[in-house]
Amino acid sequence: MNKVKSVLFAAGVSLALAFTFSCGEVDTGNQSSESSMSSSSFGENGDSSSSITSNLSSSSSGGDSSSSITQSGCPNAVTGNGTVSCGGQTYKTVKIGNQTWMAENLNYNVTGSKCYAEGLSYVSADSVAKNCAKYGRLYDWSTAMSLPSTCNNGPSCASQVAAKHQGICPSGWHIPNDAEWTALTDSVGGAPTAGTKLKATSGWGNYDGKSGSGTDIYGFAALPGGQIAVGDSHGIGLCGYWWSATDYDVSIVDSRLIRYSSEEVLKYDFYKFVLFSVRCLQD
């Protein structure tokens, strides 16, 4: 699987640098930019997120660390007939290969989670709510895993991660680990073309005069919910990011990324304090 390594800043070290926020990663500006975005790539906040330069003065907590309260999974879950219900919401599910996945991003409201563009003064409350309704909520890693916020930056919390780690998923479901994400992409023909097959048939930005949406032939219906990092929201309509339960080291996780401008699913190492989407996998 193609693997992208993002470099932001070292844990515990405060920096004041200018970074370019692109659809794929937070980097130092040496990545090639995406091209020819249509208006469909702007999302509810009315702001394209593919090329935003921001002055950062932050530690690795990024201003978006999770609550110190360890949270339990979505309660009173009921699974059956192609759905799972919990927290007052019902999600579609889909079987792909030997796995059963949620066919929607989790939208379970817990402390530390946010809707895309939440807290931005120029975005209406109605637009923020629509982002959650369409794309689900965004979570930093420790919040998604129902672990203490200190797990975002170390020391290692590997001993607290179960083989099938429920986190904030419904009972009987868990946060997929790296191997389980790989099993998904393998079962649809491999990571290089899995993005096209897993993306929803609408909702992705255009590039080079072509739609970035997919065929969704397996019913996974991946949508580009973007991310929240260093106090701002980026990438809605362009990229979807999803957590795994597998931490690369004390501050980085092996996540998954799908871009509007690519056919592939990327294995992508990113810092735990950034807020991403969650897809749950049945035990």
Beta strands, then each sheet from edge to edge (+ up, - down):
strand 1: 3-5
strand 2: 15-22
strand 3: 26-27
strand 4: 51-58
strand 5: 78-80
strand 6: 83-86
strand 7: 89-96
strand 8: 99-102
strand 9: 173-174
strand 10: 206-207
strand 11: 210-211
strand 12: 227-229
strand 13: 232-234
strand 14: 239-242
strand 15: 252-259
strand 16: 265-271
strand 17: 281-282
sheet 1: 1+ 16+ 15- 14+
sheet 2: 3+ 2- 4+
sheet 3: 5+ 6- 7+ 8-
sheet 4: 9+ 17-
sheet 5: 10+ 11-
sheet 6: 12+ 13-
end
